[in-house]
Amino acid sequence: EQKTGESTFNLNYANNGCLVGLIFITAGCAILEPWAAIVTGFSGGLLYLGVSTLLVWLWLDDAVDAIPVHMSNGVWGLFNVGLLASTNHLGAVYGCSEHPG
């Protein structure tokens, strides 16, 4: 890639990117606004790439990238629900719209 300037397509990154999006939005799918879902998905992709690179740098063996996909994005998805939840959707889904965030 660096010698010829042509980019290559990595199927593992594509598949894991799809999984990241599904895992990341699962926690807040009913209570996030569309703009918050876009922010959540974008940050989830960046988080996946960062944690995957960190594991390689630390010499930790994770052949299928389960830690960057499931653990890091699952935890960060839960935090995003607390940060970006809509009070209108909270009232419609749970009957209570009190949101301290």
Buried (B, 14 or more C-beta within 10 A) or exposed (E): EEEEEEEEEEEEBEEBBEBBBBBBBEBBEEBBBEEBBEBBBEBBBEBBBEBBEEBEEEEEEBEEBEBBBBEBBBEBBBEBBEEBBBEEBBBEEEEEBEBEE
